[in-house]
Amino acid sequence: MPNILTPKNIVTRFAPSPTGFLHVGGMRTALFNYLFAKAHGGKFILRIEDTDKERSKKEYEEDIVAGLSWLSLSYDEIYRQSERGEIYKKHLQAMLYKGSAYEAEENSDGTGKVIRFKNPNGKITFKDMIRGDISFDTAELGDFVIAKDMQTPLFHLAVVVDDFEMGVTHIIRGEDHISNTPRQMLIQRAISAPEPLYAHIPLILAPDKSKLSKRHGAVSVNEYKAEGYLPEALINFLALLGWNPGTEKEIFTLSELIKEFNLEKVQKGGAVFDRTKLDWINREHLRKLPSKDLEIFVSDILKTQDSVLVKKITPLILERINKFSDINTMAAEGELAYFFERPQYSSEKLVWKKSDSKTTKRHIDRMIELFQNADFTSAESLKPAIWDYAEGEGRGDVLWPLRFALSGRDKSPDPFTIASILGKEETRERLRAASVKLGE
């Protein structure tokens, strides 16, 4: 029978194998376990399942720990299965003594011995907190192997022993583990372990409903960090993969998720990984950051100490990015270069469509005059200085050469935004340089 639980003694666990980098599927599992435990004032355990000595690597364990730390998913306890051999051995000895396990030949030719579980063969039903009652006929499993020898327990035995010894009350994991449950329940009964409650969460799928691959986003969690996503945005996004609060709200902090989360609102169907949705959520979280924090990020990425310029261009950059690495892309493509150095271009590029050099020079010279007493505080305050002139002479004929003289690019923010950031003197200097080009 399941434990009679109070919120205070709820214990969940995240049990990754350090045989590869931590991907979004694993991190979503960690998040759901963390949220459920914290929502009920319980305990969240990290268990490194490193019994596969050949494939387990320290760098993968470090990647798992770093990913959890970056996302602020703090665990209350940490264990490594490689350090728990004596505990597994004790339970194996007890099972052999009671007859619920026995030593058997591994191969038909008699080479090598293993320890098998003696299957009582019967029907098992368990109540999944998401999927309802699930039944299995365990006779189909046969007498399955639970250890290679007394020093080498296999997955099912180690998992059951650890969950028992650590007091795990709720096992929240991917639906691909449903088929593991009957074997583990049989072992639970054999070692007199209480039956935990199960919740099998939906798998994460690619947009085309296929298995999530690296091409779709199944990359290391720490790669998302390197791409410039905010940890709170990735947490927010992962929480919505298979769960929703039942309201229209989509932007959450971690503390808000803890208050809102419950397993009853986890869906049964696969959750689709949508990078566009992740970008949108990240952009929303970027907008919630204090200006000072944003300016520090921009300054670090652009490697500039010009705090005045950084303060001016940060709002412009924020409008055009989904994540911080987009700033690198903008810089690499020259989209920000004109803020730091005067652009190089040919005089022909200053001329708008059917206009000519002489007319364009006249417009630029006039704008130099009009900007003399203009208010460069913002794009909106600067606009009236030449707007009537542009309307009278033709907006394209006036505003195109203004924008190109300032940026040297076919595509850039509007010229008033650029000018307000550059300031009066630099704006007029660039216009003078354009006038000289056209005069030549």
FIGU-426718 format. One record per residue (C-alpha): residue in one letter; x, y, z; residue number from 1. Coordinates in nm, 3 decimals, always signed. Layout:
BEGIN
ATOM  aa        x        y        z    i
ATOM   A        X        Y        Z  NUM
...
! end
This chain:
BEGIN
ATOM  aa        x        y        z    i
ATOM   M   +0.000   +0.000   +0.000    1
ATOM   P   +0.121   +0.357   -0.065    2
ATOM   N   +0.257   +0.558   +0.224    3
ATOM   I   +0.023   +0.786   +0.413    4
ATOM   L   +0.200   +1.113   +0.349    5
ATOM   T   +0.195   +1.460   +0.488    6
ATOM   P   +0.348   +1.746   +0.285    7
ATOM   K   +0.642   +1.772   +0.526    8
ATOM   N   +0.780   +1.425   +0.451    9
ATOM   I   +0.755   +1.435   +0.072   10
ATOM   V   +1.085   +1.338   -0.094   11
ATOM   T   +1.157   +1.347   -0.467   12
ATOM   R   +1.475   +1.267   -0.657   13
ATOM   F   +1.645   +1.346   -0.984   14
ATOM   A   +1.860   +1.050   -1.083   15
ATOM   P   +2.065   +1.114   -1.399   16
ATOM   S   +2.338   +0.887   -1.534   17
ATOM   P   +2.663   +1.077   -1.602   18
ATOM   T   +2.705   +0.916   -1.943   19
ATOM   G   +2.640   +1.233   -2.141   20
ATOM   F   +2.570   +1.602   -2.104   21
ATOM   L   +2.248   +1.711   -1.934   22
ATOM   H   +1.982   +1.781   -2.197   23
ATOM   V   +1.647   +1.959   -2.175   24
ATOM   G   +1.449   +1.637   -2.120   25
ATOM   G   +1.651   +1.553   -1.811   26
ATOM   M   +1.639   +1.906   -1.683   27
ATOM   R   +1.261   +1.920   -1.725   28
ATOM   T   +1.240   +1.603   -1.512   29
ATOM   A   +1.465   +1.765   -1.250   30
ATOM   L   +1.249   +2.077   -1.255   31
ATOM   F   +0.919   +1.892   -1.202   32
ATOM   N   +1.070   +1.698   -0.910   33
ATOM   Y   +1.209   +2.018   -0.761   34
ATOM   L   +0.885   +2.213   -0.800   35
ATOM   F   +0.672   +1.935   -0.650   36
ATOM   A   +0.904   +1.892   -0.350   37
ATOM   K   +0.934   +2.265   -0.281   38
ATOM   A   +0.561   +2.326   -0.331   39
ATOM   H   +0.498   +2.082   -0.044   40
ATOM   G   +0.789   +2.182   +0.178   41
ATOM   G   +0.959   +1.853   +0.102   42
ATOM   K   +1.308   +1.734   +0.012   43
ATOM   F   +1.471   +1.721   -0.334   44
ATOM   I   +1.757   +1.474   -0.382   45
ATOM   L   +2.019   +1.455   -0.658   46
ATOM   R   +2.135   +1.098   -0.716   47
ATOM   I   +2.415   +1.035   -0.964   48
ATOM   E   +2.357   +0.687   -1.108   49
ATOM   D   +2.716   +0.610   -1.205   50
ATOM   T   +2.728   +0.231   -1.177   51
ATOM   D   +2.816   +0.206   -1.548   52
ATOM   K   +3.188   +0.251   -1.489   53
ATOM   E   +3.286   +0.241   -1.856   54
ATOM   R   +3.048   +0.515   -1.974   55
ATOM   S   +3.024   +0.733   -1.664   56
ATOM   K   +3.256   +1.034   -1.668   57
ATOM   K   +3.332   +1.305   -1.415   58
ATOM   E   +3.289   +1.578   -1.677   59
ATOM   Y   +2.928   +1.471   -1.731   60
ATOM   E   +2.858   +1.475   -1.358   61
ATOM   E   +3.009   +1.823   -1.340   62
ATOM   D   +2.788   +1.931   -1.633   63
ATOM   I   +2.478   +1.805   -1.448   64
ATOM   V   +2.571   +1.984   -1.127   65
ATOM   A   +2.659   +2.304   -1.316   66
ATOM   G   +2.327   +2.299   -1.502   67
ATOM   L   +2.126   +2.261   -1.182   68
ATOM   S   +2.327   +2.538   -1.018   69
ATOM   W   +2.281   +2.776   -1.311   70
ATOM   L   +1.904   +2.722   -1.299   71
ATOM   S   +1.898   +2.762   -0.919   72
ATOM   L   +1.754   +2.413   -0.866   73
ATOM   S   +1.928   +2.349   -0.535   74
ATOM   Y   +1.918   +1.995   -0.400   75
ATOM   D   +1.901   +1.904   -0.032   76
ATOM   E   +2.118   +1.594   -0.059   77
ATOM   I   +2.347   +1.435   -0.317   78
ATOM   Y   +2.442   +1.067   -0.356   79
ATOM   R   +2.653   +0.864   -0.597   80
ATOM   Q   +2.563   +0.502   -0.658   81
ATOM   S   +2.931   +0.417   -0.705   82
ATOM   E   +2.977   +0.492   -0.333   83
ATOM   R   +2.687   +0.271   -0.216   84
ATOM   G   +2.810   -0.078   -0.301   85
ATOM   E   +2.784   -0.217   +0.051   86
ATOM   I   +2.419   -0.109   +0.078   87
ATOM   Y   +2.327   -0.296   -0.242   88
ATOM   K   +2.525   -0.600   -0.128   89
ATOM   K   +2.334   -0.611   +0.202   90
ATOM   H   +2.001   -0.621   +0.019   91
ATOM   L   +2.124   -0.878   -0.232   92
ATOM   Q   +2.234   -1.106   +0.051   93
ATOM   A   +1.894   -1.072   +0.220   94
ATOM   M   +1.712   -1.151   -0.106   95
ATOM   L   +1.928   -1.457   -0.167   96
ATOM   Y   +1.868   -1.573   +0.190   97
ATOM   K   +1.489   -1.533   +0.159   98
ATOM   G   +1.481   -1.694   -0.184   99
ATOM   S   +1.348   -1.392   -0.373  100
ATOM   A   +1.672   -1.397   -0.576  101
ATOM   Y   +1.905   -1.674   -0.685  102
ATOM   E   +2.237   -1.725   -0.856  103
ATOM   A   +2.202   -1.857   -1.210  104
ATOM   E   +2.401   -1.923   -1.523  105
ATOM   E   +2.408   -1.616   -1.744  106
ATOM   N   +2.458   -1.800   -2.072  107
ATOM   S   +2.322   -2.128   -2.201  108
ATOM   D   +2.675   -2.264   -2.238  109
ATOM   G   +2.728   -2.224   -1.864  110
ATOM   T   +2.980   -1.943   -1.880  111
ATOM   G   +2.943   -1.680   -1.610  112
ATOM   K   +2.693   -1.642   -1.331  113
ATOM   V   +2.443   -1.366   -1.253  114
ATOM   I   +2.185   -1.302   -0.983  115
ATOM   R   +1.825   -1.325   -1.098  116
ATOM   F   +1.505   -1.212   -0.933  117
ATOM   K   +1.261   -1.495   -0.866  118
ATOM   N   +0.944   -1.364   -1.028  119
ATOM   P   +0.624   -1.464   -0.839  120
ATOM   N   +0.433   -1.414   -1.166  121
ATOM   G   +0.118   -1.214   -1.111  122
ATOM   K   -0.069   -0.904   -1.210  123
ATOM   I   +0.050   -0.565   -1.086  124
ATOM   T   -0.157   -0.248   -1.090  125
ATOM   F   -0.037   +0.093   -0.979  126
ATOM   K   -0.204   +0.431   -0.978  127
ATOM   D   -0.013   +0.686   -1.182  128
ATOM   M   -0.082   +1.041   -1.064  129
ATOM   I   -0.104   +1.158   -1.424  130
ATOM   R   -0.230   +0.855   -1.618  131
ATOM   G   -0.451   +0.673   -1.369  132
ATOM   D   -0.440   +0.296   -1.315  133
ATOM   I   -0.179   +0.103   -1.513  134
ATOM   S   -0.164   -0.278   -1.506  135
ATOM   F   +0.100   -0.534   -1.607  136
ATOM   D   +0.115   -0.911   -1.616  137
ATOM   T   +0.457   -0.971   -1.461  138
ATOM   A   +0.473   -1.330   -1.587  139
ATOM   E   +0.588   -1.186   -1.918  140
ATOM   L   +0.904   -1.054   -1.750  141
ATOM   G   +1.041   -1.393   -1.648  142
ATOM   D   +1.316   -1.419   -1.388  143
ATOM   F   +1.510   -1.106   -1.475  144
ATOM   V   +1.872   -1.027   -1.387  145
ATOM   I   +1.921   -0.781   -1.099  146
ATOM   A   +2.301   -0.806   -1.052  147
ATOM   K   +2.606   -0.935   -1.234  148
ATOM   D   +2.752   -1.036   -0.898  149
ATOM   M   +2.743   -0.922   -0.536  150
ATOM   Q   +2.951   -0.614   -0.619  151
ATOM   T   +2.770   -0.517   -0.939  152
ATOM   P   +2.398   -0.441   -0.900  153
ATOM   L   +2.204   -0.353   -1.213  154
ATOM   F   +1.970   -0.060   -1.271  155
ATOM   H   +1.642   -0.194   -1.129  156
ATOM   L   +1.787   -0.320   -0.802  157
ATOM   A   +2.001   -0.011   -0.737  158
ATOM   V   +1.710   +0.224   -0.809  159
ATOM   V   +1.468   +0.044   -0.577  160
ATOM   V   +1.720   +0.012   -0.294  161
ATOM   D   +1.816   +0.379   -0.321  162
ATOM   D   +1.456   +0.500   -0.330  163
ATOM   F   +1.384   +0.289   -0.020  164
ATOM   E   +1.694   +0.390   +0.174  165
ATOM   M   +1.652   +0.760   +0.085  166
ATOM   G   +1.284   +0.769   +0.174  167
ATOM   V   +1.169   +0.874   -0.174  168
ATOM   T   +0.792   +0.915   -0.168  169
ATOM   H   +0.720   +1.033   -0.523  170
ATOM   I   +0.888   +0.914   -0.840  171
ATOM   I   +0.836   +1.173   -1.112  172
ATOM   R   +0.999   +1.067   -1.439  173
ATOM   G   +0.950   +1.040   -1.814  174
ATOM   E   +0.680   +0.814   -1.956  175
ATOM   D   +0.952   +0.600   -2.117  176
ATOM   H   +1.009   +0.458   -1.767  177
ATOM   I   +0.655   +0.319   -1.734  178
ATOM   S   +0.776   -0.023   -1.853  179
ATOM   N   +1.037   -0.026   -1.575  180
ATOM   T   +0.777   +0.011   -1.302  181
ATOM   P   +0.654   -0.353   -1.272  182
ATOM   R   +1.007   -0.491   -1.222  183
ATOM   Q   +1.081   -0.224   -0.963  184
ATOM   M   +0.755   -0.286   -0.779  185
ATOM   L   +0.834   -0.658   -0.758  186
ATOM   I   +1.172   -0.578   -0.604  187
ATOM   Q   +1.008   -0.331   -0.363  188
ATOM   R   +0.784   -0.606   -0.232  189
ATOM   A   +1.076   -0.847   -0.204  190
ATOM   I   +1.275   -0.608   +0.020  191
ATOM   S   +0.964   -0.490   +0.211  192
ATOM   A   +0.993   -0.136   +0.079  193
ATOM   P   +0.685   +0.088   +0.082  194
ATOM   E   +0.542   +0.163   -0.259  195
ATOM   P   +0.614   +0.520   -0.369  196
ATOM   L   +0.368   +0.721   -0.573  197
ATOM   Y   +0.439   +0.744   -0.946  198
ATOM   A   +0.391   +1.026   -1.197  199
ATOM   H   +0.509   +0.962   -1.552  200
ATOM   I   +0.540   +1.290   -1.740  201
ATOM   P   +0.505   +1.325   -2.120  202
ATOM   L   +0.807   +1.308   -2.345  203
ATOM   I   +0.936   +1.621   -2.515  204
ATOM   L   +0.883   +1.608   -2.891  205
ATOM   A   +1.021   +1.799   -3.187  206
ATOM   P   +0.783   +2.040   -3.369  207
ATOM   D   +0.704   +1.765   -3.622  208
ATOM   K   +0.610   +1.534   -3.327  209
ATOM   S   +0.918   +1.317   -3.384  210
ATOM   K   +1.170   +1.233   -3.114  211
ATOM   L   +1.355   +1.543   -2.998  212
ATOM   S   +1.703   +1.554   -3.150  213
ATOM   K   +2.000   +1.788   -3.129  214
ATOM   R   +1.877   +1.957   -3.446  215
ATOM   H   +1.553   +2.053   -3.269  216
ATOM   G   +1.701   +2.163   -2.937  217
ATOM   A   +1.815   +1.853   -2.748  218
ATOM   V   +2.150   +2.005   -2.662  219
ATOM   S   +2.324   +2.042   -2.330  220
ATOM   V   +2.152   +2.276   -2.088  221
ATOM   N   +2.481   +2.459   -2.051  222
ATOM   E   +2.478   +2.527   -2.426  223
ATOM   Y   +2.165   +2.733   -2.371  224
ATOM   K   +2.364   +2.927   -2.113  225
ATOM   A   +2.641   +2.982   -2.368  226
ATOM   E   +2.384   +3.103   -2.623  227
ATOM   G   +2.281   +3.378   -2.384  228
ATOM   Y   +1.945   +3.253   -2.259  229
ATOM   L   +1.848   +3.360   -1.909  230
ATOM   P   +1.817   +3.076   -1.655  231
ATOM   E   +1.478   +3.202   -1.538  232
ATOM   A   +1.353   +3.197   -1.898  233
ATOM   L   +1.468   +2.839   -1.960  234
ATOM   I   +1.306   +2.731   -1.631  235
ATOM   N   +0.984   +2.907   -1.735  236
ATOM   F   +0.991   +2.741   -2.078  237
ATOM   L   +1.061   +2.391   -1.944  238
ATOM   A   +0.781   +2.419   -1.689  239
ATOM   L   +0.532   +2.480   -1.969  240
ATOM   L   +0.645   +2.167   -2.156  241
ATOM   G   +0.369   +1.937   -2.042  242
ATOM   W   +0.220   +2.154   -1.767  243
ATOM   N   +0.010   +2.467   -1.753  244
ATOM   P   -0.148   +2.653   -1.461  245
ATOM   G   -0.495   +2.648   -1.611  246
ATOM   T   -0.484   +3.023   -1.676  247
ATOM   E   -0.363   +3.251   -1.956  248
ATOM   K   -0.046   +3.339   -1.764  249
ATOM   E   +0.276   +3.224   -1.932  250
ATOM   I   +0.557   +3.423   -1.772  251
ATOM   F   +0.666   +3.290   -1.433  252
ATOM   T   +0.952   +3.331   -1.190  253
ATOM   L   +1.080   +3.021   -1.012  254
ATOM   S   +0.908   +3.121   -0.688  255
ATOM   E   +0.580   +3.168   -0.875  256
ATOM   L   +0.615   +2.825   -1.033  257
ATOM   I   +0.664   +2.668   -0.690  258
ATOM   K   +0.338   +2.825   -0.573  259
ATOM   E   +0.144   +2.727   -0.887  260
ATOM   F   +0.281   +2.380   -0.970  261
ATOM   N   +0.078   +2.065   -0.922  262
ATOM   L   +0.087   +1.727   -1.092  263
ATOM   E   -0.287   +1.726   -1.163  264
ATOM   K   -0.231   +1.979   -1.442  265
ATOM   V   +0.044   +1.783   -1.616  266
ATOM   Q   -0.079   +1.664   -1.956  267
ATOM   K   -0.062   +1.308   -2.085  268
ATOM   G   +0.027   +1.388   -2.445  269
ATOM   G   +0.374   +1.473   -2.572  270
ATOM   A   +0.504   +1.824   -2.513  271
ATOM   V   +0.634   +2.002   -2.824  272
ATOM   F   +0.968   +2.183   -2.801  273
ATOM   D   +0.921   +2.516   -2.978  274
ATOM   R   +1.238   +2.727   -3.003  275
ATOM   T   +1.029   +3.026   -3.114  276
ATOM   K   +0.833   +3.004   -2.789  277
ATOM   L   +1.157   +2.981   -2.591  278
ATOM   D   +1.285   +3.295   -2.765  279
ATOM   W   +0.964   +3.479   -2.684  280
ATOM   I   +0.976   +3.378   -2.318  281
ATOM   N   +1.341   +3.477   -2.296  282
ATOM   R   +1.265   +3.815   -2.450  283
ATOM   E   +0.993   +3.873   -2.191  284
ATOM   H   +1.235   +3.793   -1.910  285
ATOM   L   +1.500   +4.018   -2.064  286
ATOM   R   +1.255   +4.307   -2.044  287
ATOM   K   +1.207   +4.243   -1.673  288
ATOM   L   +1.578   +4.280   -1.597  289
ATOM   P   +1.692   +4.602   -1.431  290
ATOM   S   +1.852   +4.846   -1.677  291
ATOM   K   +2.184   +4.830   -1.491  292
ATOM   D   +2.203   +4.451   -1.532  293
ATOM   L   +2.128   +4.478   -1.903  294
ATOM   E   +2.394   +4.743   -1.945  295
ATOM   I   +2.652   +4.521   -1.776  296
ATOM   F   +2.570   +4.236   -2.015  297
ATOM   V   +2.589   +4.467   -2.319  298
ATOM   S   +2.916   +4.621   -2.201  299
ATOM   D   +3.073   +4.278   -2.146  300
ATOM   I   +2.961   +4.139   -2.481  301
ATOM   L   +3.069   +4.445   -2.679  302
ATOM   K   +3.387   +4.480   -2.471  303
ATOM   T   +3.347   +4.853   -2.422  304
ATOM   Q   +3.386   +5.073   -2.116  305
ATOM   D   +3.193   +5.363   -2.269  306
ATOM   S   +2.914   +5.360   -2.012  307
ATOM   V   +2.736   +5.660   -2.165  308
ATOM   L   +2.711   +5.496   -2.506  309
ATOM   V   +2.615   +5.159   -2.355  310
ATOM   K   +2.334   +5.324   -2.160  311
ATOM   K   +2.202   +5.478   -2.484  312
ATOM   I   +2.224   +5.172   -2.710  313
ATOM   T   +2.096   +4.913   -2.460  314
ATOM   P   +1.724   +4.992   -2.513  315
ATOM   L   +1.779   +4.976   -2.890  316
ATOM   I   +1.955   +4.641   -2.863  317
ATOM   L   +1.687   +4.505   -2.629  318
ATOM   E   +1.420   +4.572   -2.893  319
ATOM   R   +1.608   +4.360   -3.149  320
ATOM   I   +1.728   +4.051   -2.961  321
ATOM   N   +1.580   +3.729   -2.824  322
ATOM   K   +1.891   +3.630   -2.629  323
ATOM   F   +2.227   +3.781   -2.544  324
ATOM   S   +2.419   +3.592   -2.813  325
ATOM   D   +2.214   +3.787   -3.069  326
ATOM   I   +2.424   +4.087   -2.972  327
ATOM   N   +2.734   +3.900   -3.093  328
ATOM   T   +2.555   +3.828   -3.420  329
ATOM   M   +2.460   +4.192   -3.459  330
ATOM   A   +2.817   +4.301   -3.392  331
ATOM   A   +2.961   +4.041   -3.632  332
ATOM   E   +2.729   +4.159   -3.907  333
ATOM   G   +2.827   +4.522   -3.851  334
ATOM   E   +2.489   +4.626   -3.716  335
ATOM   L   +2.646   +4.804   -3.420  336
ATOM   A   +2.979   +4.916   -3.568  337
ATOM   Y   +2.854   +5.261   -3.666  338
ATOM   F   +2.801   +5.349   -3.300  339
ATOM   F   +3.172   +5.303   -3.233  340
ATOM   E   +3.336   +5.425   -3.555  341
ATOM   R   +3.243   +5.643   -3.848  342
ATOM   P   +3.113   +5.448   -4.147  343
ATOM   Q   +3.290   +5.420   -4.482  344
ATOM   Y   +3.082   +5.437   -4.801  345
ATOM   S   +3.071   +5.583   -5.152  346
ATOM   S   +2.892   +5.910   -5.218  347
ATOM   E   +2.650   +5.737   -5.457  348
ATOM   K   +2.497   +5.546   -5.163  349
ATOM   L   +2.379   +5.874   -5.010  350
ATOM   V   +2.150   +5.957   -5.300  351
ATOM   W   +1.789   +5.844   -5.277  352
ATOM   K   +1.641   +5.683   -5.589  353
ATOM   K   +1.574   +5.958   -5.850  354
ATOM   S   +1.746   +6.237   -5.660  355
ATOM   D   +2.099   +6.360   -5.744  356
ATOM   S   +2.421   +6.451   -5.562  357
ATOM   K   +2.365   +6.826   -5.574  358
ATOM   T   +2.014   +6.804   -5.427  359
ATOM   T   +2.123   +6.553   -5.165  360
ATOM   K   +2.411   +6.779   -5.059  361
ATOM   R   +2.166   +7.067   -5.021  362
ATOM   H   +1.946   +6.855   -4.793  363
ATOM   I   +2.241   +6.745   -4.580  364
ATOM   D   +2.372   +7.100   -4.543  365
ATOM   R   +2.028   +7.215   -4.438  366
ATOM   M   +2.002   +6.939   -4.177  367
ATOM   I   +2.337   +7.044   -4.032  368
ATOM   E   +2.183   +7.385   -3.974  369
ATOM   L   +1.853   +7.253   -3.840  370
ATOM   F   +2.027   +7.022   -3.592  371
ATOM   Q   +2.224   +7.313   -3.444  372
ATOM   N   +1.956   +7.391   -3.187  373
ATOM   A   +1.779   +7.054   -3.182  374
ATOM   D   +1.700   +6.848   -2.871  375
ATOM   F   +1.902   +6.524   -2.892  376
ATOM   T   +1.759   +6.380   -2.569  377
ATOM   S   +1.559   +6.116   -2.757  378
ATOM   A   +1.446   +6.019   -3.104  379
ATOM   E   +1.104   +6.173   -3.038  380
ATOM   S   +1.245   +6.502   -2.914  381
ATOM   L   +1.482   +6.522   -3.212  382
ATOM   K   +1.229   +6.443   -3.484  383
ATOM   P   +1.055   +6.785   -3.497  384
ATOM   A   +1.384   +6.956   -3.589  385
ATOM   I   +1.371   +6.837   -3.950  386
ATOM   W   +1.035   +6.667   -3.993  387
ATOM   D   +0.859   +6.960   -4.158  388
ATOM   Y   +1.157   +7.005   -4.389  389
ATOM   A   +1.152   +6.635   -4.481  390
ATOM   E   +0.778   +6.646   -4.543  391
ATOM   G   +0.818   +6.946   -4.773  392
ATOM   E   +1.118   +6.815   -4.969  393
ATOM   G   +1.023   +6.448   -4.977  394
ATOM   R   +1.087   +6.217   -4.684  395
ATOM   G   +1.293   +5.965   -4.880  396
ATOM   D   +1.514   +6.238   -5.032  397
ATOM   V   +1.592   +6.378   -4.686  398
ATOM   L   +1.578   +6.086   -4.442  399
ATOM   W   +1.765   +5.832   -4.656  400
ATOM   P   +2.087   +6.036   -4.682  401
ATOM   L   +2.057   +6.122   -4.313  402
ATOM   R   +2.037   +5.756   -4.212  403
ATOM   F   +2.311   +5.644   -4.451  404
ATOM   A   +2.545   +5.925   -4.348  405
ATOM   L   +2.507   +5.816   -3.986  406
ATOM   S   +2.518   +5.435   -4.028  407
ATOM   G   +2.663   +5.357   -4.371  408
ATOM   R   +2.414   +5.069   -4.395  409
ATOM   D   +2.113   +4.991   -4.613  410
ATOM   K   +1.930   +4.862   -4.305  411
ATOM   S   +1.955   +5.020   -3.964  412
ATOM   P   +1.733   +5.178   -3.698  413
ATOM   D   +1.559   +5.501   -3.792  414
ATOM   P   +1.793   +5.801   -3.827  415
ATOM   F   +1.646   +5.987   -3.529  416
ATOM   T   +1.724   +5.696   -3.297  417
ATOM   I   +2.081   +5.676   -3.429  418
ATOM   A   +2.132   +6.053   -3.407  419
ATOM   S   +1.998   +6.074   -3.051  420
ATOM   I   +2.246   +5.804   -2.948  421
ATOM   L   +2.542   +5.959   -3.131  422
ATOM   G   +2.465   +6.304   -2.997  423
ATOM   K   +2.466   +6.646   -3.159  424
ATOM   E   +2.835   +6.693   -3.234  425
ATOM   E   +2.897   +6.345   -3.376  426
ATOM   T   +2.577   +6.359   -3.583  427
ATOM   R   +2.671   +6.693   -3.737  428
ATOM   E   +3.030   +6.579   -3.799  429
ATOM   R   +2.906   +6.276   -3.990  430
ATOM   L   +2.674   +6.495   -4.194  431
ATOM   R   +2.962   +6.732   -4.273  432
ATOM   A   +3.168   +6.434   -4.391  433
ATOM   A   +2.878   +6.326   -4.615  434
ATOM   S   +2.851   +6.679   -4.756  435
ATOM   V   +3.220   +6.678   -4.841  436
ATOM   K   +3.184   +6.342   -5.019  437
ATOM   L   +2.899   +6.473   -5.227  438
ATOM   G   +3.092   +6.795   -5.305  439
ATOM   E   +3.379   +6.591   -5.442  440
! end
